[in-house]
Amino acid sequence: YKSHCVLPNSLVLGYALAIIESGKANNIYMAGFDGYDFGDHRNDELESLINAYRDSIKDKNKEITMITPTKLKNIKLKSIHGI
């Protein structure tokens, strides 16, 4: 919303994405979200939050790009040297 956000959980990532959106960022590069061991439900929680963010934004061309390796699925990975 214009003056506030509603988050599905208390993960700090949600607050960060809300700030990113309010600042009208064109690109989102993330580092340090390597994820948890495969099969850990916390990966699902992170992915669900990222998908909810993608569904809520107006600019469907805005991408979230990881610049460090991650176990999260369906997220673009790019070398920091390629930016």
N, C-alpha and C positions, 0 to 999 in steps of 0.2 A: 504494500500500500504506500501512498505518498508519505505518510507520517509515522508509520510503524510497520512491524512485520509480525507474522504469526509463524512460529516454528513448530515442527512436529516432535522435536525432542530437545534436549539441552546440550547437544554437541556444540562445541565452539565453532566448528565449521559452518553451522547454520548462521550464526551471527556474522561470521566473516563474509559469507555469501550475500547476506542482506546488506552489509556495508558496501560490498563491491557493486551490488545492483543500484543502491542509492547514489553511488558515485558515478554511475553510468559508464563503467569500464567497458572498453571494447574487447579486451582480451583478458583471459584469466589463466595465469600460470601458477601451478602449485608444486611445491617441493616438500618432501618429508612425509608424505602420505603413503608410506610403503605398505600399509595394510597389516593385517594380522595373519596368523597361520591359516592356510587353506582350511575351509570348513568352519572357521570361527564366525559366529553370528554377528560379531561387530563389523565385519566387512559388509554384510548385508545392510546393516544400519547406515553405514557411510554411503553405500551405493544408493540406497533408498532416498537419502537426503539429497544427494547430487541429482538424482532423477527428478525429485520433487522440485528442485530449483530449476532444472531445465524446462520442466512443464510449466512453471509459473512465469518465466520471463517472456517478454514480448519479442525480443530479437532472437529468433530461433537459429540464426547463423552464429551466434556467440558460442565459442567452444571453451571447454575447460581442458587445459593441456597440462599433463604432468611432465615435469622436467627432471624428475628422479624416478627410478624404477618403483613400480607399485604392483601389488597383487590385486588391486581393484579392477573390475572388468568394465568394458565398454567406455573406457576413458583413453583419449588420445595420449600417447607418450612421445615426447620429442626431446632430443638432446638439447641441453642448454646452449651448446655451441651452434645449433642450427637455427636459433632464434634471431 
